[in-house]
Amino acid sequence: MNEDSWLHSIWMLAIVACMATLYVLIMGNLLFVSGRTPGVNYQYNLVPLETIKSLLFEKNRYHTEAWVKNLFGNIILFIPLGIWIPWLFRRYRKILPFTGVVVLLLFAVEVIQLITRVGSFDVDDIILNTMGAWIGYIGFAFFIFSQRRTRN
């Protein structure tokens, strides 16, 4: 059985699709529902790296939980995106199309947060989330590479 046959077998795709759907539901809850209410004093950041620099160089301004959640949570929570997108959609197995679709998806999430005033629009969230997706993508690529080497 070659890489494409087991990777895209109907059962494997069904399992991955179910996991991806569950992930989307959980993320939707985290991003738009859980403990979130529309804010009157809505804040946003359009300057790349402003929030990240503040988190890295002014760490004492932040409670540890908020610091970890904002910096690492934005990366870790999006690692699965980097696995499921190239697994489910072959056209996104190359880095540029993958990055393009991830950035568009994340931009859409941030715009929804801006419009609904739930959460906050922050360009740095897009940067950190994309980094997380890249980590997942690299993990997926190594997995595929190791499977090819094992089979040869």
Secondary structure, DSSP 8 states (H G I E B T S, - for coil): --HHHHHT-HHHHHHHHHHHHHHHHHHHIIIIITT----SS--EE-STTHHHHHHHH-GGGS-HHHHHIIIIIHHHTTHHHHHHHHHH-GGG-SHHHHHHHHHHHHHHHHHHHHHHTSS-EEHHHHHHHHHHHHHHHHHHHHHHHHHHHHH-
